Every structure is written in structure tokens, then in C-alpha cells.
Amino acid sequence: MVNLNFICNWLVAGNDAPEYRQTMAMLEMHLGNVNLLKNQDVWSKTIRESVLVSTYPLAMWLTSAWWRLNWEPLPAHGVGPSVDWRMAHEMGAANHGFVWPQIIFASDHEVMQVWAVPLNVNENQSVRYLNGLEIPASISLTDFQTGVENFITAVLDRLAALGCKNTELLNLWQLVQEERSDQESAKYRRLEAEMGFDPDECPEELMKKALVLDKKMGTAALSELAPVYGKSATQTPLVTIEEIADSPGLVGVLRAPRPADSLESLKVLPGNVPLPPQEHCDRN
């Protein structure tokens, strides 16, 4: 497992809105010992360990996509990711006119998988990111959350220090924190995300069905099925899960051999039944 760490060397640059201008930084993003923001300045032909960007749009994206980043997995095998899925899981969705690396995050509820590829040279872009990952990196979900929280907090602290206090980022992050701390709200947001919905975008009736299924099947079972039979389902969302939950199951008859049959098959007398083999243990 590796850790996620953002390093911000603050600057003030540009003529954008205050929250963007005051959070300009030379930014590094380390995944373990790999700096995914190492780049080549295409125009100056210079290799740099950090990139000049506003951290505000990245913090906004991480906050607004919080629930889906943490609880929505990869699409089912053989199903290509939709634009909607990519907007919630690809770092480039932070946008705001900056060139971001091609990095994808997807969770399995315990581990965050991270994919990254270096960008090809594009004469229309000023930055080419140089580092990628040969295989997906794995971060525990807790460590991923910690890295993101530290980054968002750093951006908010920077804004507060420069007098930008009542920002959209602050209000949205406070809401996320309140929902995380409330068990029922957190369950609601998690179910939305698992089915592929942004907060408050899931139809109310569908959420009612999901909450009923959660009680009937248990959170773990529903979490496995919701991404497949939620928003991306080929038929009405959750219908297949309801059918599974309401089915009577399989009827079978256990046909275990009788003790006498077992002994006969071993061709031993009752007093000489062999013990099962034991594992060898070295005793030092």
C-alpha cells in the first residue's frame, strides 16, 4: 500500500476570481515515491517536479465527487465508462482551463485503485506530464481519504489566511463533513454513489427502494449489486435485485453418506479409522 500526499508551494498569480488567484501554487502530487505531477514545460523545454495551477478547482472537484470517488467502483466488466462516470473519477474533470494529468480513481470500498499514464506531446498544451504507473497502485480507502482531506484543508486554510472565507468550497466541504458524521446521511449518500448518482440526483422513489433492500439484504450484499443494477442497469434500476431478494431460493436435499457406508468405503474397522493428515510443524 502507498500514501497520497499533495505539496503546495503557494503563489499569487493571474487575474481570475480571488479563490482561484489566491490558491495558485506549484503543486506536487506524490503516490508513494512517484510524483504524478512531474512535467515538462513544453514551451520552455524545462523539466519540473511541480506544476503551476490553481488548487481551488482540484479541491472543488475532490469535494463534489467525494461520495462517488469513495463508493462507486469501476463499471462492470465489458462495460465502457460513461461520460458521467469519468467526470466523477478522472482528475481531468477538475478543468478550469488547467492541464491536469490523466489519473483515474476507483474504489472497491476497502482499497482505492489509481491508474495514471503520462501525457503525449500536444502542441496546444503547455505541460506534458512525464510519470505514469505501470500497474494500478492501491491505497487503503482510509489513507486516500486522509490525503484528500489534508489537501482540501490546506486549500481552505490558504483561503482563510488571505481573507477568502465564505467560499463555495468551504460550504460544500462542511456539508460533506456533516453527512459523514451522521450515520443515516452517510448511508444515504453511499447508496446514491454506489448506484452511480451524484448527491440528491437519485429519484426519491428509487432511494426508498434502495433503503428497503439495504435492510432486507444487508449493506454488504447490496453494495455488491447496486453498481451493476443501479443507474447503469439495462432495465429499471434495482428491479433485478428486488427479484433476487424476493426469490424463494434453491431447494435441495443433502445426501451425506451414512457412517457405515463411510467406514466400508475406507475398508477399515470402526476402531481403526485413520486420523486426517496433520500439517508438519518445525519445532525449534
Wavefront OBJ file of the C-alpha trace (Angstrom):
o trace
v 0.000 0.000 0.000
v 1.102 3.596 -0.626
v 0.093 7.027 0.639
v -1.261 10.052 -1.195
v 0.409 13.377 -0.469
v -0.046 16.843 -2.016
v 2.657 19.512 -1.650
v 1.639 23.144 -2.266
v 4.147 25.980 -2.655
v 1.795 28.954 -2.699
v 1.901 31.827 -5.164
v -0.433 34.656 -6.141
v -0.834 34.921 -9.884
v -3.314 35.687 -12.644
v -6.396 37.866 -12.717
v -9.067 35.245 -12.006
v -11.611 35.347 -9.171
v -9.972 35.627 -5.712
v -10.482 31.990 -4.718
v -8.643 30.845 -7.850
v -5.961 33.548 -7.832
v -5.135 33.232 -4.128
v -4.718 29.457 -4.327
v -2.247 29.341 -7.204
v 0.621 27.031 -6.307
v 3.496 24.990 -7.609
v 1.790 21.678 -6.899
v 3.207 18.180 -6.447
v 1.169 15.021 -6.011
v 3.012 12.014 -4.637
v 1.643 8.488 -4.761
v 4.157 6.594 -2.713
v 7.509 7.527 -4.208
v 6.072 8.568 -7.586
v 5.397 12.251 -8.253
v 2.487 12.173 -10.705
v 2.801 15.915 -11.403
v 6.405 15.816 -12.641
v 6.205 17.508 -16.001
v 7.875 19.064 -18.974
v 7.127 22.705 -19.729
v 6.617 22.259 -23.463
v 7.349 25.875 -24.325
v 10.495 26.356 -22.230
v 11.677 22.714 -22.612
v 12.145 22.552 -18.833
v 11.599 19.511 -16.584
v 9.859 20.404 -13.313
v 8.829 18.490 -10.224
v 5.742 20.697 -9.744
v 3.161 22.343 -11.962
v 1.707 25.852 -11.711
v -2.058 25.518 -11.223
v -4.837 26.860 -9.063
v -5.549 24.291 -6.373
v -9.105 25.563 -5.929
v -10.709 23.706 -8.882
v -8.971 20.468 -7.892
v -10.189 20.822 -4.301
v -13.698 21.594 -5.588
v -13.697 18.505 -7.786
v -12.455 16.232 -4.989
v -15.129 17.613 -2.668
v -18.051 17.485 -5.107
v -17.090 13.943 -6.224
v -16.329 12.771 -2.677
v -19.106 10.193 -2.340
v -18.725 8.685 -5.799
v -14.925 8.612 -5.565
v -15.119 6.679 -2.315
v -18.026 4.315 -3.024
v -18.627 3.922 -6.764
v -16.480 1.130 -8.287
v -15.331 0.569 -11.830
v -18.089 -0.215 -14.344
v -18.939 -3.881 -14.785
v -16.545 -5.960 -16.878
v -17.074 -5.282 -20.561
v -18.981 -2.039 -19.948
v -17.193 1.122 -21.017
v -17.220 4.043 -18.545
v -19.835 6.685 -19.316
v -19.006 10.372 -19.527
v -20.850 10.810 -16.235
v -18.659 8.166 -14.549
v -15.486 9.694 -15.944
v -16.436 13.161 -14.685
v -16.598 11.753 -11.145
v -13.428 9.646 -11.324
v -10.928 11.269 -13.695
v -8.773 14.082 -12.378
v -9.039 15.979 -15.652
v -12.634 16.832 -14.684
v -11.168 19.493 -12.337
v -10.619 21.514 -15.535
v -10.949 25.345 -15.192
v -8.539 25.759 -18.093
v -5.611 23.953 -16.491
v -3.864 20.890 -17.893
v -4.286 18.013 -15.420
v -2.669 14.557 -15.584
v -4.581 11.536 -16.829
v -5.336 9.890 -13.489
v -8.333 7.692 -12.635
v -9.552 6.735 -9.157
v -11.934 3.833 -8.443
v -12.785 2.245 -5.087
v -13.820 -1.268 -4.086
v -14.994 0.021 -0.663
v -11.740 -1.012 1.010
v -8.996 -0.013 -1.395
v -8.671 2.880 -3.827
v -7.144 1.843 -7.137
v -5.260 4.523 -9.063
v -4.373 4.445 -12.760
v -2.047 7.020 -14.326
v -0.458 7.356 -17.769
v 1.979 10.015 -18.990
v 0.540 12.513 -21.461
v 1.719 12.646 -25.058
v 3.119 15.839 -26.511
v 0.362 18.198 -27.638
v 1.402 21.439 -29.294
v -1.771 23.063 -27.940
v -0.836 22.312 -24.319
v 1.905 23.919 -22.291
v 2.501 20.931 -19.990
v 3.315 17.273 -20.568
v 3.172 15.008 -17.526
v 6.013 12.513 -17.507
v 5.220 9.905 -14.837
v 2.661 7.135 -15.033
v 2.048 3.833 -13.270
v 2.907 0.556 -14.966
v 0.229 -1.188 -12.914
v -2.587 0.330 -10.831
v -1.493 1.485 -7.398
v -3.508 0.515 -4.341
v -4.214 2.862 -1.437
v -6.304 1.908 1.547
v -9.517 3.899 1.440
v -8.669 5.452 4.807
v -5.270 6.660 3.578
v -6.825 8.043 0.395
v -9.388 9.964 2.421
v -6.679 11.315 4.695
v -4.593 12.546 1.766
v -7.581 14.262 0.158
v -8.752 15.777 3.457
v -5.284 17.206 4.124
v -5.195 18.783 0.676
v -8.678 20.307 0.904
v -7.923 21.626 4.400
v -4.677 23.197 3.146
v -6.572 24.999 0.373
v -9.227 26.231 2.828
v -6.565 27.411 5.276
v -4.869 29.329 2.472
v -8.150 30.995 1.526
v -8.929 31.902 5.136
v -5.446 33.385 5.657
v -5.953 35.682 2.674
v -9.475 36.754 3.642
v -11.479 34.461 1.325
v -13.666 32.805 3.960
v -17.214 32.296 2.683
v -16.404 30.245 -0.421
v -18.370 27.572 -2.240
v -15.612 25.097 -1.385
v -15.931 25.804 2.346
v -19.719 25.406 2.303
v -19.589 22.201 0.283
v -16.835 20.655 2.406
v -18.704 21.452 5.618
v -21.779 19.725 4.172
v -19.742 16.631 3.272
v -18.290 16.553 6.786
v -21.725 16.823 8.388
v -23.073 13.993 6.245
v -20.088 11.779 7.001
v -20.589 12.246 10.732
v -24.274 11.242 10.605
v -24.775 7.507 10.148
v -28.078 7.694 8.269
v -26.939 10.527 5.992
v -23.706 8.688 5.223
v -25.635 5.520 4.322
v -27.936 7.536 2.057
v -25.030 9.186 0.212
v -23.195 5.888 -0.079
v -26.192 4.175 -1.663
v -26.606 7.051 -4.121
v -22.968 6.816 -5.094
v -22.986 3.016 -5.443
v -25.886 3.303 -7.873
v -23.998 5.946 -9.877
v -25.756 9.131 -8.772
v -24.369 12.438 -7.566
v -25.796 13.725 -4.254
v -29.538 14.475 -4.467
v -29.753 13.351 -8.120
v -31.263 9.917 -7.407
v -35.074 9.867 -7.724
v -36.761 9.711 -4.331
v -38.732 6.540 -5.108
v -35.588 4.744 -6.189
v -33.823 5.709 -2.975
v -36.757 4.361 -0.951
v -36.390 1.025 -2.734
v -32.645 1.035 -2.092
v -33.096 1.680 1.625
v -35.647 -1.142 1.887
v -33.267 -3.517 0.121
v -30.454 -2.424 2.403
v -32.479 -3.557 5.424
v -33.608 -6.761 3.736
v -30.303 -7.888 2.218
v -27.704 -6.133 4.324
v -25.339 -3.367 3.289
v -22.536 -5.642 2.107
v -24.739 -7.671 -0.254
v -26.457 -4.610 -1.699
v -23.113 -2.847 -2.200
v -22.011 -5.692 -4.471
v -25.116 -5.497 -6.660
v -26.096 -1.816 -6.652
v -23.381 -0.649 -9.093
v -24.481 -3.240 -11.657
v -28.247 -2.849 -11.251
v -28.390 0.846 -10.391
v -28.242 3.771 -12.787
v -26.357 1.808 -15.464
v -28.801 -1.147 -15.497
v -30.282 -2.113 -18.856
v -33.743 -2.245 -17.279
v -35.415 -0.302 -14.478
v -32.837 0.237 -11.702
v -32.920 -2.223 -8.771
v -35.676 -4.405 -10.291
v -33.318 -7.360 -10.713
v -32.095 -7.010 -7.117
v -35.693 -6.949 -5.865
v -36.378 -10.158 -7.793
v -33.312 -11.794 -6.259
v -34.267 -10.659 -2.759
v -37.850 -11.942 -3.159
v -36.970 -15.271 -4.763
v -37.507 -18.418 -2.642
v -34.006 -19.682 -3.311
v -32.969 -23.186 -4.340
v -34.466 -26.344 -2.884
v -32.091 -29.239 -2.380
v -31.659 -32.453 -0.409
v -28.456 -33.129 1.475
v -27.191 -36.603 0.557
v -24.463 -37.267 3.094
v -23.089 -40.855 3.279
v -24.152 -42.924 6.286
v -21.421 -43.638 8.845
v -21.464 -47.313 7.988
v -21.069 -46.531 4.281
v -18.147 -44.262 5.020
v -16.357 -46.900 7.060
v -16.997 -49.524 4.396
v -15.556 -47.304 1.708
v -12.393 -46.883 3.795
v -12.232 -50.672 4.306
v -11.250 -50.291 7.954
v -12.792 -51.421 11.191
v -14.503 -48.874 13.462
v -11.640 -48.988 15.917
v -9.032 -48.263 13.261
v -10.421 -45.226 11.467
v -7.386 -43.247 10.291
v -6.925 -39.707 11.509
v -6.813 -36.933 8.935
v -3.277 -35.916 7.942
v -1.766 -33.163 10.057
v 0.347 -30.309 8.784
v 4.051 -30.623 9.564
v 5.308 -28.025 12.022
v 9.007 -27.418 12.631
v 9.812 -27.330 16.293
v 12.991 -25.404 17.035
l 1 2 3 4 5 6 7 8 9 10 11 12 13 14 15 16 17 18 19 20 21 22 23 24 25 26 27 28 29 30 31 32 33 34 35 36 37 38 39 40 41 42 43 44 45 46 47 48 49 50 51 52 53 54 55 56 57 58 59 60 61 62 63 64 65 66 67 68 69 70 71 72 73 74 75 76 77 78 79 80 81 82 83 84 85 86 87 88 89 90 91 92 93 94 95 96 97 98 99 100 101 102 103 104 105 106 107 108 109 110 111 112 113 114 115 116 117 118 119 120 121 122 123 124 125 126 127 128 129 130 131 132 133 134 135 136 137 138 139 140 141 142 143 144 145 146 147 148 149 150 151 152 153 154 155 156 157 158 159 160 161 162 163 164 165 166 167 168 169 170 171 172 173 174 175 176 177 178 179 180 181 182 183 184 185 186 187 188 189 190 191 192 193 194 195 196 197 198 199 200 201 202 203 204 205 206 207 208 209 210 211 212 213 214 215 216 217 218 219 220 221 222 223 224 225 226 227 228 229 230 231 232 233 234 235 236 237 238 239 240 241 242 243 244 245 246 247 248 249 250 251 252 253 254 255 256 257 258 259 260 261 262 263 264 265 266 267 268 269 270 271 272 273 274 275 276 277 278 279 280 281 282 283 284
